[in-house]
Amino acid sequence: MDTSPNFTFLSQEFPLVAESASFAGQHVKGDPRAACFHVRRTMECLVKWLFRLDIKLKPLRVQNSNGDTSSKIAIEVYY
């Protein structure tokens, strides 16, 4: 898939993020459900990258239904 001109700046460092963002932009009217998936995937990848880049950022502690707390970000990285 070709990268949209709106996301070419991402292509060098994050080619899969750029591809996913481009897909979302191109399919927002024709397939909105798939576009939403790709927007979320794009944002999850970028948030994960931010947490790796800036060590001052700390993920929120989440309490699960069983009472366990976790500060681990459960996001797969696609780049």
C-alpha positions as CSV (number, residue, x, y, z in Angstrom):
1,M,0.0,0.0,0.0
2,D,1.3,3.5,-0.8
3,T,1.7,5.9,2.0
4,S,-0.6,8.9,2.0
5,P,1.1,12.3,1.5
6,N,-0.3,13.2,5.0
7,F,1.9,10.5,6.6
8,T,5.1,10.5,4.5
9,F,7.0,12.0,7.4
10,L,6.5,8.8,9.3
11,S,7.7,6.5,6.5
12,Q,11.4,6.7,7.3
13,E,11.3,5.8,11.0
14,F,7.9,4.1,11.3
15,P,6.9,2.5,8.0
16,L,4.2,0.3,9.4
17,V,2.7,3.1,11.4
18,A,2.6,5.2,8.3
19,E,1.0,2.4,6.4
20,S,-1.7,1.9,9.0
21,A,-2.4,5.6,9.3
22,S,-2.6,5.8,5.5
23,F,-5.1,2.9,5.4
24,A,-7.2,4.5,8.0
25,G,-7.3,7.8,6.1
26,Q,-8.1,6.2,2.8
27,H,-10.9,4.0,4.1
28,V,-12.6,6.2,6.7
29,K,-15.8,6.5,4.5
30,G,-15.7,3.1,2.7
31,D,-14.9,0.9,5.7
32,P,-15.1,2.9,8.9
33,R,-14.7,-0.1,11.2
34,A,-11.4,-1.1,9.6
35,A,-10.3,2.5,9.7
36,C,-11.0,2.7,13.4
37,F,-8.9,-0.4,14.0
38,H,-6.0,1.1,12.1
39,V,-6.3,4.5,13.9
40,R,-6.1,2.6,17.2
41,R,-3.2,0.5,16.0
42,T,-1.4,3.6,14.9
43,M,-1.9,5.4,18.2
44,E,-0.9,2.4,20.3
45,C,2.3,2.1,18.4
46,L,3.1,5.8,18.8
47,V,2.3,5.8,22.6
48,K,4.5,2.7,23.1
49,W,7.3,4.5,21.3
50,L,6.8,7.6,23.5
51,F,7.1,5.5,26.7
52,R,10.3,4.0,25.4
53,L,11.7,7.4,24.3
54,D,11.0,9.3,27.5
55,I,11.9,7.5,30.7
56,K,10.2,10.1,32.8
57,L,6.9,9.0,31.5
58,K,5.3,6.3,33.7
59,P,2.3,4.3,32.6
60,L,-0.7,4.5,34.8
61,R,-1.2,1.7,37.3
62,V,-4.3,-0.3,36.4
63,Q,-6.2,-2.4,38.9
64,N,-7.6,-5.5,37.3
65,S,-10.9,-7.1,38.3
66,N,-9.0,-9.7,40.4
67,G,-7.3,-6.9,42.4
68,D,-3.9,-7.2,40.8
69,T,-2.3,-3.9,39.8
70,S,-0.1,-3.6,36.8
71,S,1.9,-0.7,35.3
72,K,2.9,-2.7,32.2
73,I,1.7,-1.4,28.9
74,A,0.1,-4.2,27.0
75,I,0.6,-2.9,23.5
76,E,2.3,-4.8,20.8
77,V,4.8,-2.8,18.8
78,Y,4.4,-3.1,15.0
79,Y,7.5,-1.2,13.9
